């Protein structure tokens, strides 16, 4: 008796080439979204642990601007 995975593989192999291509694009997109979701969850966890999860947009942008200025001053001293 074939497993569900084997049955699925047989169905995929029976698809036309353009249908297989569309399927793999869809699978890649779903995996990409899953990866982004996981990365987002990790980032939220880190912000929560650092007590910064509830920071406002303005606070975040100000901090990013300050970080950018510090990097520019360090890497491109005048």
N, C-alpha and C positions, 0 to 999 in steps of 0.2 A: 504494500500500500504506500503510495507516494505521500510525502508530507505536504503541508500547505505551501511551503517555500518552493518545493519542486513543482507543484501545480502552477504556482504563480510564475515561475521561471518558464515553464512550457507555454503559458499564455503570452508572456512577453515575447518569447522567441517566435511565436506565431504571428505577431503583429507585423505590419508593413514597416519598412525602414523609416519612413517619415513619422509614423506613429510611435515607433521606438524612440526616435530622436525627441519628439515632443514629450514623451514620458520621462526621459532622462533629464530634460530641461526642468520639468516640473519637480522631479525628485531633488535635483540640485537646488532649486529655489526653496523647497521645503526644508532641506538640510541647512541651507544658509540662514533661513529664518530661525530655525531651532538654535543654531549657534549664536545668533544675535540675541535671542531671548535669554540663553544661558549666560552670555557675557553681561547683559543688562542686569540680570539677577545678581551676579557676582559683584557688579559695580554698586548696585543698591545696598547689598549686604555690607560692603566696605564703607559706604557713606553712613549707613546706620551705625556701624561700630565706631566710626569716627565722630558721630553726633552731628553729621552734616546733611542728613537726608532731607531735613525740612528747610534747607536754605532756600532763600528766594532766588528768582532768576537774576535780579539785580546784584545780589551778593555773589553769586557764581560768576557772573560776567566781570565784576570788579576784581575778583580773585584771579580769574584768567588773565585779565588785562595786566594786573600787577606781576604775575608770573611771566608773561610775555616780555614786559619791560625789563625784568631782572635778567632773563635769558639774553635779551638783546644787549644789555649793558655789559654782561659778562663776555659774550661771544664777539661783540663788536665795540670794544672800548674806543672812546674818542680821544 
